[in-house]
Amino acid sequence: MKLGGMITNKQRENLLQKIQSFRYIDDFFFSVSLDGFKPGVELILRTVLNDNRIIVDEIYTQKDVINWYGRSVRFDVFASADGKKFNCEIQRDSSGAIPLRARYNSSLLDAREVQKGTDYNALPESIVIMICEHDVFNMKLPLYHIQRTIKESGLPFDDKSSIIYVNGRIQDETPLGWLMHDFFCRDAKDMHYKILADRMRFFKEDKGGVQSMCEVMDELVKEGVEKGKAEGKAEGKAEERLISVRNLMDSLGLTAKQAMDALKIPAAEQTKLAASL
C-alpha cells in the first residue's frame, strides 16, 4: 500500500483501523465510496426525494468548484440526474450546516452551469441536500424542504432552486429512516440496504477496496502536508505543522495523535503541538 512508504507499520495499522471505523455519515468515506457509484447515489436521491424514477447520469465526488471572486468549495458529491443538478453534503457538525452554507453551495451549483451567452431559461433545476448528523432545526422532522416564496402572497418563487436538510437522528421504520440508520453503521451486516452494505464491504474487506481507500488517504496526507507548507510559509515551521495536522484531522477524521503520527512528528514535540490545536 502506498501508505507504507510514508509511515511506519504501526501508523499504517492505525490508519487501517480508521478505515474499519468509517461510516457513511463520515464525509471522507461518503465521498470515496460513492465516487462513480451510480446505484448508491441513485438510492440516496430516490429515498430522500421519494422518487424511484431518478436515473443518475454522472457523479463527481470531492469536486472542487472554483469561485474566481471569492471562496471556492469542494462538494462531497455532485450528481446530474434527469436534467437536474444535485449537491449532497455530509454535515456532522451543526455549525457547518447553517443556512448560509447551503445558500452558498446552491449559488455555486448555478455558477458551474452558467457559461458566457447562457440563456437563463436553460438553467437546470438545482437541489442541495444536507445530510446532517443532528437535527439542525430542532423540530424533530425527518426532512426540511426550503424553497423561495413571494412573501406577500405565499406563492412559490419558481427559480428551480431548493435545499433539503435530512435529519440523521430520525431512524424510524421508513425507507428514509432505514437509510439514516445505515449511514451510522460501521458494520455492513447491520445495514438495511444491500447496495450500501456491499459497497462498504468492498472498501473494508476486499483487498482491492482497502488498497483504493489507502491510496486516497495517502493522497490526502500529501495534500495536507503541502497545504500546510503553503499556508504556514510566512509563520514558520511550527505553524506549518499545526496547519498540516488540522488538515489531516479535517480530511480524514483522524485524532490529533493519529495525524501527528502520520506526519512523523517526533513524540517530544507532540504535546506542545497538541496544546495549540
N, C-alpha and C positions, 0 to 999 in steps of 0.2 A: 504494500500500500504506500502511496506517496508520503503519507504522514510519517512513515518510518524514517525518511531521510531528514526530517526536521526535528523530531523529538525522540526521547528515549522510549524503550519498551514500556516502562511504567506509565509514561504520559500517554502513549498510544492506547494502552489498556484503559486508561481513564476516559479517553475520547470514545472508545468503543462502548464503554458502559454508558456514556452520554447518549449514544445512538439508541441504545435499548430503552432509555427513559423518554425518548421523544414521543409526543402526541401530535395529532393534527391541529390542536389549539396552539402549538408552538409554531410561530411563523416560519422558522427555518425549515422544519420538517414539512409543513404545509406547502411551501413553495417548491422544495426539491422533489417531493413525492408526486406532486401534481404537474410537474413540468412535462408538457406534451401529452399528458394522460387524459384524453377526452372523456372516457367513461366516468372517471372520478369527478371531473368538473361538471359534466352533464348532470350527474346525480345531485351535486350540491345545488346547482342552479334550478333544476326541476323541483327539488324539495323546498327550497326557500321561496320560489315563485309559484309553487303549486301548479306546475305546468309540465306534464310529461311529454310534450311535443318538442321541447327545446333540443336542438341539434347544434353542437359546438363546431365551428369552422376552424378556429385557430386558438392557440393558447401560448402566452408568454408568462414566465414566472421571473420574479426579481427583475422586472423590466424597468430600466431607467427611462424616465420621461423628462427630457431636458426643458427647463424654463430659462430661456436666454436672458430674461429680465429679472430673475429672482430665484427663489429656492426651487430646485428640481426635486423629484420624488421617485422612489423605487417602489413600484407596485408589487405586492405579494403575488397576485395572479391577475393577469389581464386576459380576457377572453372575448371572442367575437362569436355571436350566435344569432341566427335568424335575422341578420341585418342590424342587431343591437350590439352595443359595446358594454362590457362588464368589467368592473374592478372589484375583486374580492380581497378584503383585507382582514388579517387577524389582529385583534386588539386585546391583549391580556391586561393591560393597564388602562383603566378608565380615562386617565389623563390624556392618553393618545387617541381616544375616541370622541373627543369634543366635536361639536357640530362644525366648527371652522375647519377642522382637519378634513372632514367629509366633503365640505364645500370646496376645499382646495383640490382634492383629488378629482372631484367632479369637473372642475374647471379645466384640469389638465387632460382629462379624457377628451373634452371638446377640442382643446388646443392641439392634441395629437391628430385630430381628424381634419382640421382646417388648413388648407393649403392656399396659396395665392390664387385668387379667382374662384374659390369655392362658393357655390351658391348656398346661402344659409339654409334654404329649404332641403338641402341634401344632407344636413347634419343627421347622423343616426341617433336613435334613442340611446341614452346612456343611463346605466344603473350602477351605483356604488353600493356594495354590500359590505357592511362592517360586522364581522362575526366576533362578538365580544365575550370575554370570559365572565364578565359581571353584567348585572342589569344596570346599564348606564343611566336610564331614566327612572329607575326605581318604581315602575308601575306594575311590575310582575306580569308583563305581557311577553309572549314568545317573540313577537315581531313588532317593529315600529317602522311604519312607512312614512316617508317625508316627501311631500311634493308641494310646489308653489301653488298658491291660490290668490285670487283677487280679493283683497281684504274686505272691500265694501260689499261684495256680492256673495263671497264664499265659493264662487265658481272656480274651477281649475284654470290655472295659467298654463296653457298647453305648450310647454317648452321641451317636452320629451326628455326631461331630466328628473331622476328620482334617486333617493337614498333609502336604503333599508338597513336597519340595525337588527341583528339577531341576538337574542338574549340566551347565552350559553348556559345559564343557570336553570332554565326550564328543560328538563329531560324526561318529559312525560311519555305516555303510550300513544304517541302520534308519530307520523313519519319525520317531522321536524325534531321532535323530542328524541327519537332514536338517533338521528343524525348528530345532535348535540352530545348525546351520550357517547357516541363513537369518537367524537372529537376529543374527549377527555380520557380515552382508553390508552394505556401503554401496551397492552397485550391484545393481539389480533383476535384471540379466541373469545374475548369478552364483547366483541362488536356485533352489531346487528347487520350491517351492510357488508355483504361478501366482497363487493368491489373494493371498498376501502380496506377491509381486513386483508385481502390478498395482496394489495399494494403495500401495506405495512409489513407483511411477512417478507416480501421481496427485499425491502430495504433493511430489515433487521435480521433475517435468517439466511437469505440467499447470498452466496459468496460474491456474485457479481453485483448485487444490490448494495451490499455493505461496502464493496470496493468503490462503487459510484459515490456513495454518501461520504466516504472518507476523502475522496478526491475533491468533492465540493467543499468540504470542511477545510481541506488543505489550502484551496484557493482563497477561502475567506480568511484563513490565518495570514497568508501572504498579503492579502488586501488590507487587513487590519494593521499589519506592520508598516506597509507602505503609506497608508493614510496617516498613521501616527507620525511617521517621519516627516510627511509633508506639512501636517498641521502643527507639529511641535518644533519645527525647524527654528523658529525665532525664539523659542522658550528654553531650548537646551535639552539634554538627554533625558532628564527626569520627567519633564513634561511630555516628551515624545513617548516614553514608556507608558506613562499614565494614559495617554490617548489610545495607544495600541491595546492596552488591557481593556479599556472601556469598549473599544470597537469589537473585540472578540466576545466580550460579555453580551453586548447587544446583538451581534450577528448570530452567535451560536448558543446563546443562553448558558454560557459557562459561568461557574462561580469565579470569584476573583482569584482564588488559588489555582484552579484549573487553567485560567487564562494566563496567569504568570508562569506556570509550569510550561505551557505550550510555547511561550515566548522565551523560555530558557533564562528567566530572570533569577539570579542567584538567591538562595534562601535568605542570606544575610540582608538582602535589600527588600525582600517581600513585605516584611512587617511595616516598614516605614512607608512603602508604596501603598499598601492596603489602607493605611490610616488616611491617605489623601483621596481615596475613592469616594 
